[in-house]
Amino acid sequence: MKILNDLPLGTFDLHIHTTASDGRYRPAEILDLATKVGLKTISITDHDTLDGLREAISLAPAYDLTVIPGVEISTRWQSLSIDILGYNIRDLDLLHSRLAEFRENREERAKKIIEKFCRLGMPITLEDVKKISGNGIIARPHIAQAIVVKGYAYDTKEVFNHYLGDGKPADVSKKELPLPEGIRMIREAGGVAVLAHPGYLKNHELIEEIILMGIDGIEVWHRQHGKREAKKFLQMAEQHDLIVTGGSDFHHDEHALGHFR
């Protein structure tokens, strides 16, 4: 079993989001939480941005934590959204510049979603959403929270179920890289590319196809993977001599930081 960087099980969480994308906590707060639950190594893997990573790396020594440079890139293959995790990124500046187009696209997408909500009789503004997203990139959960703040829905679950989930009246597709390009982008920045939460795909043949495309690893352990699924993904990784990783995909308090097995 080739765990990323030979990390001991029980000491790491390699899938964490901050306020730089759609997480609830700032990087410094994540480091504090990680220390409190006894973690030794974490990776900040915000969606299509490295903005939260630099702060986490600079603060890590004060918390006696190792922060592995990471990212989660949105890609598409066979009409499916497939997230790719990048780890051990060496050229942060190169990857940051390559991702700039996707950060800009997220704001344009947000404007279109806001327009749809206005037409649905739930007017909000970009400023309303930015009060929630702060300096981070705008994601659908931020818009859902703005809808709740305005009193148009009871909670964000209602917003996604009725308006903002995939294919719902206010949804707008996000721009995604072709999967091979996402893998290449991570490697060109000196990192390794790992298939995120393969259990979401519910298709082992597709996972095998992605492996043959040259992916470096599989996120074997994830809070949504059952023991049987994790065992299967571990077998696939070992069969193809791939790196294995695990993470909670932490966004907020409904997820347990450090718990994914």
C-alpha positions in Angstrom: 0.0 0.0 0.0 1.6 3.2 -1.2 0.1 6.0 1.0 1.0 9.5 -0.2 4.4 10.5 1.3 4.4 7.3 3.3 2.1 8.9 5.9 0.9 6.7 8.8 -2.8 6.0 8.9 -4.7 8.1 11.5 -2.3 11.1 11.3 -3.6 12.9 8.3 -6.5 14.4 6.4 -5.7 15.1 2.8 -9.0 16.6 1.6 -10.0 19.9 3.2 -11.7 23.1 2.0 -11.4 26.6 3.4 -13.1 29.9 2.8 -10.9 30.3 -0.3 -13.5 28.1 -2.0 -16.6 26.7 -0.4 -15.4 25.8 3.1 -16.7 27.5 6.3 -13.4 28.0 8.0 -10.4 30.2 7.3 -7.0 28.5 6.8 -5.8 29.5 10.3 -9.0 28.0 11.8 -8.5 24.8 9.9 -5.0 24.5 11.4 -6.3 25.0 14.9 -9.0 22.4 14.4 -6.5 19.9 12.9 -4.3 20.3 15.9 -7.2 19.8 18.3 -8.2 16.5 16.7 -4.6 15.3 16.8 -3.6 15.4 13.1 0.0 15.8 12.0 -0.4 16.3 8.3 -3.1 18.0 6.3 -3.7 19.2 2.7 -5.7 22.2 1.8 -7.5 21.2 -1.4 -9.7 24.1 -2.4 -11.7 24.0 -5.6 -9.7 25.5 -8.5 -7.7 27.9 -6.3 -4.5 28.0 -4.2 -5.5 31.1 -2.3 -6.0 29.4 1.0 -3.0 27.2 0.7 -0.3 29.9 1.0 -1.7 31.1 4.3 -1.9 27.6 5.6 1.7 26.8 4.7 3.1 30.0 6.2 1.2 29.3 9.5 1.9 25.6 9.7 5.1 25.7 11.8 3.4 27.5 14.6 0.9 24.6 14.8 3.5 21.9 14.4 1.7 20.7 11.4 2.8 19.6 7.9 0.7 21.1 5.1 1.0 19.3 1.8 0.4 21.7 -1.1 -2.9 20.6 -2.7 -5.8 21.5 -4.9 -9.0 20.0 -6.3 -9.6 20.7 -10.0 -12.9 20.4 -11.7 -12.7 18.3 -14.9 -15.1 16.6 -17.3 -15.1 13.2 -19.0 -17.9 11.5 -20.9 -20.3 14.2 -19.8 -19.5 13.5 -16.2 -18.0 15.9 -13.6 -14.8 14.3 -12.2 -12.8 16.0 -9.5 -9.0 15.5 -9.5 -6.9 16.2 -6.4 -3.4 17.5 -6.9 -0.7 16.9 -4.2 2.9 17.9 -3.6 2.5 20.9 -6.0 6.0 22.4 -6.4 5.3 25.3 -8.8 2.5 27.1 -7.1 2.8 30.2 -9.3 2.4 28.2 -12.5 -0.7 26.4 -11.3 -2.2 29.6 -9.9 -1.9 31.3 -13.2 -3.3 28.3 -15.1 -6.3 28.3 -12.8 -7.0 32.0 -13.1 -9.4 31.5 -16.0 -11.5 29.1 -13.9 -11.7 31.5 -11.0 -13.0 34.3 -13.3 -15.5 31.8 -14.8 -16.9 31.1 -11.4 -17.8 34.7 -10.9 -19.5 34.9 -14.3 -21.4 31.7 -13.4 -22.5 33.2 -10.2 -23.9 36.3 -12.0 -25.9 34.0 -14.3 -27.3 32.0 -11.3 -28.2 35.3 -9.5 -30.1 36.4 -12.7 -32.0 33.1 -12.6 -33.0 33.6 -9.0 -34.2 37.1 -9.8 -36.4 35.8 -12.5 -37.7 33.2 -10.1 -38.8 36.0 -7.8 -35.9 35.7 -5.3 -33.8 38.8 -6.0 -30.3 38.8 -4.6 -27.2 40.7 -5.7 -23.6 39.7 -6.3 -22.7 41.9 -3.2 -25.1 39.8 -1.1 -23.1 36.7 -2.1 -19.7 38.3 -1.7 -20.6 39.1 1.9 -20.7 35.4 2.5 -17.8 34.2 0.2 -15.5 37.0 1.3 -12.3 37.0 -0.7 -12.7 33.4 -1.8 -14.0 32.2 -5.1 -17.8 32.1 -5.3 -19.4 28.7 -5.2 -23.0 27.5 -5.2 -23.1 27.0 -1.4 -22.4 30.8 -1.0 -25.3 31.6 -3.3 -27.5 29.1 -1.4 -26.6 30.8 1.9 -27.5 34.2 0.5 -30.9 32.9 -0.5 -31.4 31.6 3.0 -30.3 35.0 4.6 -32.8 36.8 2.4 -35.5 34.5 3.8 -36.4 32.8 0.5 -35.7 29.3 1.9 -35.4 27.6 5.3 -31.9 26.2 4.7 -29.4 25.5 2.0 -30.6 21.9 1.5 -33.9 23.3 0.4 -32.2 25.7 -2.0 -30.3 22.9 -3.6 -33.2 20.4 -3.7 -35.5 22.9 -5.4 -33.5 25.5 -7.2 -29.7 25.1 -7.3 -28.8 21.4 -7.6 -27.7 19.9 -10.9 -30.3 20.5 -13.5 -32.6 22.6 -11.3 -34.1 25.9 -12.4 -31.3 28.2 -11.2 -28.4 25.9 -12.0 -25.7 27.0 -14.4 -23.0 24.5 -15.5 -19.5 25.4 -14.5 -16.5 25.4 -16.8 -14.5 22.3 -16.5 -11.2 21.1 -18.0 -11.1 17.9 -20.0 -9.9 15.2 -17.6 -6.6 14.5 -19.4 -5.8 18.3 -19.3 -6.5 18.5 -15.6 -4.1 15.6 -15.0 -1.4 17.2 -17.2 -1.9 20.6 -15.5 -1.1 19.1 -12.0 1.9 17.2 -13.3 3.3 20.2 -15.1 3.2 22.0 -11.7 5.3 19.2 -10.3 2.4 17.4 -8.5 0.7 14.1 -8.5 -2.9 13.6 -9.7 -5.3 11.6 -7.6 -8.9 10.6 -8.5 -11.2 12.2 -5.8 -14.0 10.3 -4.1 -14.3 7.6 -6.8 -17.4 6.2 -5.0 -19.4 9.1 -6.4 -18.8 7.8 -9.9 -20.6 4.4 -9.1 -18.8 2.9 -12.1 -15.8 0.7 -11.7 -15.2 0.4 -15.4 -15.0 4.2 -15.7 -12.5 4.2 -12.8 -10.4 1.6 -14.6 -10.5 3.8 -17.7 -9.3 6.8 -15.7 -6.5 4.7 -14.3 -5.4 3.8 -17.8 -5.3 7.5 -18.7 -2.4 7.8 -16.4 -3.8 9.0 -13.0 -1.2 8.7 -10.2 -3.5 7.7 -7.4 -6.9 7.1 -5.9 -8.6 8.6 -2.9 -9.4 5.3 -1.3 -10.8 6.6 2.0 -13.5 9.2 2.0 -16.4 10.0 4.4 -18.9 8.7 1.8 -17.0 5.5 1.1 -18.2 2.4 2.9 -15.7 -0.3 4.0 -16.5 -2.5 1.1 -16.0 0.4 -1.4 -12.7 1.4 0.2 -11.5 -2.2 0.1 -12.3 -2.4 -3.6 -10.6 1.0 -4.4 -7.5 -0.2 -2.4 -7.4 -3.4 -4.5 -7.6 -1.3 -7.7 -4.8 1.0 -6.5 -2.5 -1.9 -5.5 -3.2 -3.7 -8.8 -2.0 -0.7 -10.7 0.7 0.4 -8.3 -1.0 3.7 -7.5 -0.7 6.1 -4.6 -3.5 5.9 -2.1 -4.9 8.9 -0.1 -7.7 9.6 2.2 -9.6 12.7 3.4 -12.8 13.9 5.0 -13.6 16.4 2.3 -14.2 18.8 5.1 -16.3 21.9 4.5 -18.1 22.6 7.7 -19.1 21.2 11.1 -21.4 18.6 9.5 -18.2 16.8 8.4 -15.7 15.4 10.9 -12.2 16.6 10.3 -9.8 13.7 10.3 -12.5 11.0 10.1 -12.9 9.2 6.8 -12.3 5.5 7.4 
